[in-house]
Amino acid sequence: MRRPTPLLPAYAELHCRSNFSFLSGASHPEELVARAQGLRYAALALTDECSLGGAVRAHVEAERLKMRLIVGCEMQLGDADARSTEPRLVLLVASRRGYTNLVHWITLARRRAPKGRYVALRSDLEGRAPTAPTLAGLPGCFALLVPAVGQSFETLFEHAGWLKTWFGAERCAIAVELRRGPHDAAFVALLQRLAAATGLRLVAAGGAAMHLRSRKPLLDALVATRLKCTVAEAGFALGANAEAHLRTRARLAQLFRPEWMEAAVDIAGRCAFSLAELRYEYPREIVPDGHTPTSWLRQLTEEGARQRYPRGLPAAVRGMIEHELALITQLAYEAYFLTVADIVHWARSQGILCQGRGSAANSAVCYCLGVTAVDPEQHTMLLFERFISAERNEPPDIDIDFE
């Protein structure tokens, strides 16, 4: 009688680079997402170095495949281009607030350095950066400490203690990344000792840089290009094997303890943020107290109509305005029109010449708001649906020329 095939353990990959990590990732975000879905991972975190550049492509593919995607990034504290003794962290976004904070930190780190580089500092996460005091502990994010083979216990103990101080034990952990190297057993023993000393749990992670092992030659060529040498000259800078790919759960189960894989799935479950939550957000101050965007847009439109047509609003134009306002309300574009009108009115108050053009000239509302100058009474062939259409399901585009 055949024995039943044992169930494969669940796994979520929390550390993975794409080719948006310049010259250190060998797969497109879409390839990584598709591979993770094919391996039936519980989730995949795309964690490019100091970048969220590949997140949108990964998100679109994850939505298509119904794959769970975690937004995040990898940060080397100190000088990322030097042999730093500072911690290497993987940051995973758990909430909308965490996304905002991570974007803020990436921006801060990039602006400190020349193009293509970054400088992320401990002081940023300690709230001591003059321009980012709110980043202390990076609220809304989960942090993984990524130890490297060869680091001493004392160094890692200091790194882990610092991380625990600022994130708290509930928002940080120690990543265990094993690639079948000759020192894996000693490395695991060191990390177990570290976990016992700090009270932080160990979490399985891959540190993947490609979706398939067949990309190893390409990855080697990228590394050599980054080092400005030949592949033969790159030596130990190249991976000793092709284990830095998204591996099967059966293979991972041979390397990692079950509780480490379970911890990865648990952390993934706590990262609930999705890029689908992001929407255009317009300034709140464009709508005065006592009004909604809908009522304020109507009031401004009516005031503008009285100025445009001091002898009375023609019935045909009234019909156009009502039709347009109804469609704008249906599609919830009121704040967009109010923002554009606010910009135009401010520019003119400063003596700056400006004029709306393009398809917006088909709009009677834009004319009444003073954004465009095409009188719908004089141009009866205007078609508002060239500008906004419910069937197109895309936001409007008001082009304005400024002197």
Stockholm file with secondary structure:
# STOCKHOLM 1.0

chainA/1-403         MRRPTPLLPAYAELHCRSNFSFLSGASHPEELVARAQGLRYAALALTDECSLGGAVRAHVEAERLKMRLIVGCEMQLGDADARSTEPRLVLLVASRRGYTNLVHWITLARRRAPKGRYVALRSDLEGRAPTAPTLAGLPGCFALLVPAVGQSFETLFEHAGWLKTWFGAERCAIAVELRRGPHDAAFVALLQRLAAATGLRLVAAGGAAMHLRSRKPLLDALVATRLKCTVAEAGFALGANAEAHLRTRARLAQLFRPEWMEAAVDIAGRCAFSLAELRYEYPREIVPDGHTPTSWLRQLTEEGARQRYPRGLPAAVRGMIEHELALITQLAYEAYFLTVADIVHWARSQGILCQGRGSAANSAVCYCLGVTAVDPEQHTMLLFERFISAERNEPPDIDIDFE
#=GR chainA/1-403 SS CCCCCCCCCCCEECCBCCTTSTTTCCSCHHHHHHHHHHTTCSEEEEEEETCCTTHHHHHHHHHHHTCCEEEEEEEEBEETTSCCCSCEEEEEECSHHHHHHHHHHHHHHHHTSSTTCCEECHHHHTTCCTTCGGGTTCTTEEEEECCCTTCCHHHHHHHHHHHHHHHCGGGEEEEECCCSCTTHHHHHHHHHHHHHHHCCCEEECCCBSBSSGGGHHHHHHHHHHHHTSCHHHHGGGSCSSSCSBCCCHHHHHHHSCHHHHHHHHHHHHHCCCCGGGCCCCCCGGGSCTTCCHHHHHHHHHHHHHHHHCTTCCCHHHHHHHHHHHHHHHHTTCHHHHHHHHHHHHHHHHTTCCEEEEGGGGGCHHHHHTTSCCCCTTTCTTCCGGGTCCTTTTCCCCCEEEEC
#=GC SS_cons         CCCCCCCCCCCEECCBCCTTSTTTCCSCHHHHHHHHHHTTCSEEEEEEETCCTTHHHHHHHHHHHTCCEEEEEEEEBEETTSCCCSCEEEEEECSHHHHHHHHHHHHHHHHTSSTTCCEECHHHHTTCCTTCGGGTTCTTEEEEECCCTTCCHHHHHHHHHHHHHHHCGGGEEEEECCCSCTTHHHHHHHHHHHHHHHCCCEEECCCBSBSSGGGHHHHHHHHHHHHTSCHHHHGGGSCSSSCSBCCCHHHHHHHSCHHHHHHHHHHHHHCCCCGGGCCCCCCGGGSCTTCCHHHHHHHHHHHHHHHHCTTCCCHHHHHHHHHHHHHHHHTTCHHHHHHHHHHHHHHHHTTCCEEEEGGGGGCHHHHHTTSCCCCTTTCTTCCGGGTCCTTTTCCCCCEEEEC
//
